Amino acid sequence: MEEKQHTSIQYEKELRKIKESLIYMAALAEKAIAKDIEALLKRDSQLARMVIEEDDQIDSLDIEIEETCIRLLALRQPAARDLRFITTAVKINGHLERIGDMASNIAEKIIILNAEPQLKPYIDLPHMAEVARGMIRESIDSLIREDIALANKVRKDDEIIDSLNEQVFRELLTFMMEDTRSIHRAMIITQISKNLERISDHAKGIADIVIYMVTGQSVRHEVPRG
């Protein structure tokens, strides 16, 4: 009986560790985006290089979480609720790893931009980054709390990012048409905007997975309501 109880306690610790690791991974991704925008606004290429270097932490967590989930699936043979959580964690882990990659890509683009004269004041990009960071945070909160309403909010917020991305593109298109010398810088800024849009897509993907985990309903191809 003691051995069975110990195993149960250990199993609960392993499940809790997965949750804590996902929270930490999301926090690292969110912090990387914040550093990206600071590097952009302050034209701080050294800070951007830090984002690229620190992506290794996210990659390491990605491997660690995946290995833990696979081990639990193989050795614990979880059923019902635990099985849904572990398989969900594997998918969310992949989304967070890709968000880390996007943040690193943004940092690379910022280094290029900082080497040239600034094309325009950065207004929409910081706004996009702030919304995207909130989406990451709230998507993980929705997982931990199994909060469908919060997950749906994240899905809805993705529309804000999509709209801002289109706005950035239209504005930069005007710059490029008026002055061909601005094309290179405008294209780099467009790529940053697109990366932020893709980050929001991954956060929305996490919210979609949470809804499926809790309700069993797939909403990936449904338009958010509200």
N, C-alpha and C positions, 0 to 999 in steps of 0.2 A: 504493500500500500504506500509506503514512504517513497519507493522508487517511482511509482506512478504519479504521485503528487509532485515530486521534484521535476519530472519530465514535463508535466503540465505547466508548472511555474516557468521552466526554461523556455518552453514553447511560447508562452505569453511574452516573455522578455524579447524573444526573437521577433515576434510580430510588432512589438512596441518599437524595437530598434529600426525596423523598416520604416515605420511612420516618422520617427525622429530624423532618420537619414533623408527622407523625402523633404521634410520641412527645412532641413539644413541646406540641402541641394537647391531648393527653391530660393532660399535666402541668398545664397551665393549668386544665383542667376540674376536675382533682382538687384543685388549690389553691383554686379558687373554692368548692368544697364545704366544705373545711376552714375557710375564712374565714366561710362562712355559719354554721357551727356555733359558731365563736368569737363571732361577732356575736350569736347567739342566747343563748349562755350568759352573755356579758358585757353583754348588752343594749346593744350598741355599734352604733347605727344608721349612724354614719359609715362603719364597716367594711362594713356591708351595702351602702351606696351605692357603695363602691369595687368590690364584686363586679359590680354593675349596669354601672358604667362600663367595667370591664375586659372585659366580654363582647364589646366591639368587637374586641379582639385575637383572640378565637376566631373571630368572624365574618370577619375579614380573612384568617385562615389558611384558613378554609373555602373562600373564594373562590380563594385562591392555589393550594391543593392541587387543587381541582377543575379550574382552568384548566391546571395543569401536566399532569394526567392526560389531559385532552382533547387537549392539544397532542401528547403522546407517542403517543396512539392515532392521531391524524391523520397525524403526520409520520414516526413510527418504524414504524408498522404491526407492533406486537409480536405474537409468536405464543406459543402454549403457556404456559409457566411465567410469562413476563413479562406476558402478556395477562391471566392469572388474577390476578396480583398487582395490576395497575393497576386492573382493574375492581373488585377487592376493596377497594382503597384508596379509591375513589370512595364505595362504600357505607359504609365505616367512617368516612370523613370526615363523612358525613351524620349518623351516630349521635353523633359527638363534638360536632358543632355543636348538636344537640338537647340534649345533656347540658349544654352551656354555657347554653342557654336555660332549662333547668330550674333550674340554679343561680341564674340571675338572677331567676327567678320566686320562688324560695325567699327570696332577699334582700328582695324587695318585701314578702313576707308578714311577714318578720322586723321590718321597719320599722313595720308596722302593729301587731304584737304588742308591740313595745318601747314604744309610746305608751300602753299600758294596763298595769294591775297584772298581775304574773305569775300565771297560773292554777295551775300545778303545777310541780314540779321536772322538768327535762328529762333523762330517762334513756334512753328508747328511741330518741329522735331522734339523739343522738350516736352510739349504737351502729349504727343504720341507716346513718348517714353514713360511719362508719369501714368498714363492710362494703362499701358502694357504692364508696368510694374504692379499696379493695383490688381490687374487681372491674374497675374501669377500668384500673388499673395492670396487673393480670394478663392482662386481655384483650389489651392491646397487646403485652405480653411474649410471649403465645402467638402473636401474629402474627409478631413479629420472629424468634422461635425455631422457628416452625411446630410448636408444642408442643400436641398434641391433648389430652394428659392435663391440662395447665393450662387449656386452653379448656373442657374438661368440668368442671373444678373451678369455674370462673366460672359455668357454667350451673347447677351445683348450689347455689352460694351465693345465687343468685336466690331460692331457696326460703326462705332465712333472712330476707331482706328482706320477702317476701310475708307471712311469719308475723308479723314485727314490726309491719308495717303494719296487719294485722288486730287485733293486740293493742292498738295505739294507738287504733284506732277504737273498740274495745269499751270501753276505759277512758274515753275522752272522751264516749262515749254516756252513761255513768253520771253524769259531771259534768253534762251537759246536762239529764238527767232530774231530778237533785237540785236544780239551781239554774238557772233560765232565764237569769239574768244572765251565765252562763258560756258561753252558746251561741255568741256571736260569736267569742270567743277560741278556743273549742274547735274551731270550724269552720276557723279559720285554721291551727291546729296540724294538723288533719286534712289540710288542703291541702298543708302542708309535707311531711307523711308520705307523701302520695300522690306528690308530686314526687320524693321520694327513691326511692320504689318504681318510678317511671317511669325514673329514672336507671339503676337496676339492670337494668331491662328492656333499655335501650339497650346496657349493658355486655354483657349476655347475647346481645344481637343481634350484637355484634362477635364474640363467641366462636363463635356459630353460623356466621358468615361465614368465620371462620378454618378451622373444621372442613370446610366445603364447599370452601374453597380448596385445602386439603391433600389431602382424601380424595375430593372429588367427590360426597360424600354430604350431602344436605340433612337437617338435624336440627331445623329451626325448629319443627316441630310435634310433636317427640318429647319425652317426659318424660325429664329427666336421670336417668342411672343412678347407682347407688352410694349 
